[in-house]
Amino acid sequence: MPSSSSFIAATTVGERRTFAIEDLHQGISDPEGNVQLRDGTHVHALELGPELLQYTLNNEQEEILCAVIRALKAEKRCFRPVDQGLPELIVLDYARVAELGRERQPSLKAIHREVLKELPDLSRHKLARVLAMAGLRRPRSGPRARAD
């Protein structure tokens, strides 16, 4: 199965709707391909929406991503040793970065403010682009954003 962030399915009344992939968690399926979602909705004819994953960051983009991880104080979660026998050889784990992206984060403005301490010439636009490339949901910005 491809990595997906959403799926399209038909409801019992024939309406085609788009659902978040998380809606399938704890769903109950039968042999005919029908699924009862955890909220009780019955769907069938599921089509996964493949997620475009781009994990090839250049050195500058990876530096920005690492600065974001440090700003969010998520180093222990996003970096891991290559091998338990080599604890000093640490790599960035993009799967863990994506998990971090599914959690509620401070606003883009707040993240940018923290990252500017380390990378003073970074534009907010470039920061948002790198976050999207790394599979992180773009944090909200503007008046409705959570001010942290």
Number of C-alpha atoms within 10 A of each C-alpha: 5 9 12 16 14 17 19 18 20 17 17 12 8 10 9 15 12 14 16 12 15 14 15 17 9 11 15 14 15 8 6 8 11 18 21 17 17 14 10 10 12 18 22 18 15 18 13 18 17 13 12 12 12 11 12 10 14 8 9 10 18 16 14 21 22 18 21 22 21 16 19 15 11 15 16 9 14 20 17 17 14 14 11 9 8 9 10 11 11 12 12 18 14 16 13 14 21 16 14 19 18 12 10 11 19 17 20 23 18 19 21 22 16 17 24 18 12 14 14 11 9 15 11 16 11 12 20 18 13 21 22 16 19 22 21 21 18 18 19 17 14 10 8 8 15 16 13 10
